[in-house]
Amino acid sequence: MRKVVIVGRPNVGKSSLYNRLLGRRDAVVADEAGVTRDLKEAVVETERGKFKLVDTGGLWSGDAWEPKIKEKVDRALAEADLVLFLVDGRAELAQADYEVADYLRRKNKPVRLVATKVDHPKHEAYLGELYALGFGDPIPTSVEHRRGLEELEDAIWAALPAEEGETEVEVPPIRIAIIGRPNAGKSSLLNAILGEDRVIVSDQPGTTRDSIDVELDYGGTRFVLVDTAGIRKRPETAVEHFAIQRAHRVIQEADVAVLAVDPFELGDRELKMANEALDAGKPVILAVTKWDAVPKEERPEVRRQIREKLAHLEHLPIVYTSAATGQNIHKIFQLATRLYHKARERFDTADLNRWVQVWLTKTRVPNFRGRPLKIFFVTQPEVAPPLFVFFVNQPDFVTRAFENYIKNRIREDLDLREVPFRLAWRGRKGRTG
């Protein structure tokens, strides 16, 4: 049976949550720290299935029982399918919280961070500091007021693996949006990928009136390709207007965007479409179409012109394709797969903070009236796109030049040149800048 283990330092509400999830008062609850020392196990049964829930003693308690408690927690975690890491959502993070976080990282188990005792929405303003633990978004809960318990249960079921005999959760396909100006060769590119005339192709701009989803398997990986209407500056009809709105929505829903670039017609519109996808956090592949129509002797010069006109996109991968000959079609899948996984890469919190120390030795830190910017901690709570949260003394001290420096270092040292990522600067109490 699947096992969920509750872990945390003493007196953060582990037993209270255990009782609430169980639906009965099974574990002793008191304000006194260290009440729970042994493991308590019970089966939680719901309409969605059942799992074994384990309540553990407080770690890093500093008392004589600590070695024995840790020994039992080690045993529970060895069989855990999911760990609920509890912290007091209304108190400053204690050194014990950081110790527990490092301990759990070494166990290499799935972890969801749960903030307890968050009795009112106004208390959520104090959760910013919890990102420093490196386990992503905390789930705010209150056992006393029954806040956030449904969200926590949803998170538990989403994280638990399927049991034998259950239908396994299907791995979602990689969604690729093919975007571009009208008549840039998007539909021809899709037909070449599929090896059939799946969508209508014409020299007349605006042939594709709506987004078309096509699912296929390539090299054992499932993809959904979405051919969109050509995005023009001014839609000429109501149908075209809605088709273009749909194309914008497809970009938001995609995992990767492939921007079809006509080598004979390109400019600001390509830059705008690429920036729209990048601003939405989507990796972008530049697919130059109709490459067979470019004479071989002219190709070096055409390549140079493309790079010059799209200079602001020089960090993006580019592939030269031909729907007529099938040239480099397979590279689109290879690039899309690589960028998909790169955008979902997680960096170890300890490694990130080591990099920050290196970066700070190579630049001048902003200083306002004798008060320098201080970076206390950095963590990565989100992927796709990667989000790096820097906890600092004053977010307002971060200058554009300094932020650009950090972005460049992340691109180079963390190898994120080809995928968009985001930065957030937060004060100790959740202030942003």
Secondary structure as the mmCIF struct_conf table of DSSP 4:
data_model
#
loop_
_struct_conf.conf_type_id
_struct_conf.id
_struct_conf.beg_label_comp_id
_struct_conf.beg_label_asym_id
_struct_conf.beg_label_seq_id
_struct_conf.end_label_comp_id
_struct_conf.end_label_asym_id
_struct_conf.end_label_seq_id
STRN STRN1 LYS A 3 GLY A 8
BEND BEND1 ARG A 9 ARG A 9
TURN_TY1_P TURN_TY1_P1 PRO A 10 ASN A 11
BEND BEND2 VAL A 12 GLY A 13
HELX_RH_AL_P HELX_RH_AL_P1 LYS A 14 LEU A 22
TURN_TY1_P TURN_TY1_P2 GLY A 23 GLY A 23
BEND BEND3 ARG A 24 ARG A 24
BEND BEND4 ALA A 27 ALA A 27
BEND BEND5 ASP A 31 GLU A 32
TURN_TY1_P TURN_TY1_P3 ALA A 33 GLY A 34
BEND BEND6 ASP A 38 ASP A 38
STRN STRN2 LYS A 40 THR A 46
TURN_TY1_P TURN_TY1_P4 GLU A 47 ARG A 48
STRN STRN3 GLY A 49 ASP A 55
HELX_LH_PP_P HELX_LH_PP_P1 GLY A 57 GLY A 58
BEND BEND7 LEU A 59 TRP A 60
BEND BEND8 ASP A 63 ASP A 63
TURN_TY1_P TURN_TY1_P5 ALA A 64 TRP A 65
HELX_RH_AL_P HELX_RH_AL_P2 GLU A 66 ALA A 78
TURN_TY1_P TURN_TY1_P6 GLU A 79 GLU A 79
BEND BEND9 ASP A 81 ASP A 81
STRN STRN4 LEU A 82 ASP A 88
TURN_TY1_P TURN_TY1_P7 GLY A 89 ARG A 90
BEND BEND10 ALA A 91 ALA A 91
HELX_LH_PP_P HELX_LH_PP_P2 GLU A 92 ALA A 94
HELX_RH_AL_P HELX_RH_AL_P3 GLN A 95 LYS A 107
TURN_TY1_P TURN_TY1_P8 ASN A 108 ASN A 108
STRN STRN5 VAL A 111 THR A 116
BEND BEND11 HIS A 120 HIS A 120
HELX_RH_3T_P HELX_RH_3T_P1 PRO A 121 TYR A 126
HELX_RH_3T_P HELX_RH_3T_P2 GLY A 128 LEU A 133
BEND BEND12 GLY A 134 PHE A 135
BEND BEND13 ASP A 137 ASP A 137
STRN STRN6 ILE A 139 PRO A 140
STRN STRN7 SER A 142 SER A 142
TURN_TY1_P TURN_TY1_P9 VAL A 143 ARG A 146
STRN STRN8 ARG A 147 ARG A 147
BEND BEND14 GLY A 148 GLY A 148
HELX_RH_AL_P HELX_RH_AL_P4 LEU A 149 ALA A 159
BEND BEND15 LEU A 160 LEU A 160
HELX_LH_PP_P HELX_LH_PP_P3 PRO A 161 GLU A 163
TURN_TY1_P TURN_TY1_P10 GLU A 164 GLY A 165
BEND BEND16 GLU A 166 GLU A 166
HELX_LH_PP_P HELX_LH_PP_P4 THR A 167 PRO A 173
STRN STRN9 ILE A 174 ILE A 179
BEND BEND17 ARG A 181 ARG A 181
TURN_TY1_P TURN_TY1_P11 PRO A 182 ASN A 183
BEND BEND18 ALA A 184 GLY A 185
HELX_RH_AL_P HELX_RH_AL_P5 LYS A 186 LEU A 194
TURN_TY1_P TURN_TY1_P12 GLY A 195 GLY A 195
BEND BEND19 GLU A 196 GLU A 196
BEND BEND20 VAL A 199 VAL A 199
BEND BEND21 ASP A 203 GLN A 204
TURN_TY1_P TURN_TY1_P13 PRO A 205 GLY A 206
BEND BEND22 ASP A 210 ASP A 210
STRN STRN10 ILE A 212 TYR A 218
TURN_TY1_P TURN_TY1_P14 GLY A 219 GLY A 220
STRN STRN11 THR A 221 ASP A 227
BEND BEND23 LYS A 233 ARG A 234
BEND BEND24 GLU A 236 THR A 237
HELX_RH_AL_P HELX_RH_AL_P6 ALA A 238 GLU A 253
BEND BEND25 ASP A 255 ASP A 255
STRN STRN12 VAL A 256 VAL A 261
STRN STRN13 ASP A 262 ASP A 262
TURN_TY1_P TURN_TY1_P15 PRO A 263 PHE A 264
STRN STRN14 GLU A 265 GLU A 265
BEND BEND26 GLY A 267 GLY A 267
HELX_RH_AL_P HELX_RH_AL_P7 ASP A 268 ASP A 279
TURN_TY1_P TURN_TY1_P16 ALA A 280 GLY A 281
STRN STRN15 VAL A 284 VAL A 288
HELX_RH_3T_P HELX_RH_3T_P3 TRP A 291 ALA A 293
BEND BEND27 VAL A 294 VAL A 294
HELX_RH_3T_P HELX_RH_3T_P4 LYS A 296 GLU A 298
HELX_RH_AL_P HELX_RH_AL_P8 ARG A 299 LYS A 309
TURN_TY1_P TURN_TY1_P17 LEU A 310 LEU A 310
HELX_RH_3T_P HELX_RH_3T_P5 ALA A 311 LEU A 313
TURN_TY1_P TURN_TY1_P18 GLU A 314 HIS A 315
BEND BEND28 LEU A 316 LEU A 316
STRN STRN16 ILE A 318 TYR A 320
TURN_TY1_P TURN_TY1_P19 ALA A 323 THR A 325
TURN_TY1_P TURN_TY1_P20 GLN A 327 ASN A 328
HELX_RH_AL_P HELX_RH_AL_P9 ILE A 329 LYS A 342
TURN_TY1_P TURN_TY1_P21 ALA A 343 ARG A 344
HELX_RH_AL_P HELX_RH_AL_P10 THR A 349 LEU A 360
TURN_TY1_P TURN_TY1_P22 THR A 361 LYS A 362
BEND BEND29 THR A 363 THR A 363
HELX_LH_PP_P HELX_LH_PP_P5 ARG A 364 PRO A 366
STRN STRN17 ASN A 367 PHE A 368
TURN_TY1_P TURN_TY1_P23 ARG A 369 GLY A 370
STRN STRN18 ARG A 371 PRO A 372
STRN STRN19 ILE A 375 GLU A 382
TURN_TY1_P TURN_TY1_P24 VAL A 383 PRO A 386
STRN STRN20 LEU A 387 VAL A 392
BEND BEND30 ASN A 393 ASN A 393
HELX_RH_3T_P HELX_RH_3T_P6 PRO A 395 PHE A 397
HELX_RH_AL_P HELX_RH_AL_P11 ARG A 400 ASP A 413
TURN_TY1_P TURN_TY1_P25 LEU A 414 ASP A 415
TURN_TY1_P TURN_TY1_P26 ARG A 417 GLU A 418
BEND BEND31 VAL A 419 VAL A 419
STRN STRN21 ARG A 422 ARG A 426
TURN_TY1_P TURN_TY1_P27 ARG A 428 LYS A 429
BEND BEND32 GLY A 430 GLY A 430
STRN STRN22 THR A 432 THR A 432
#
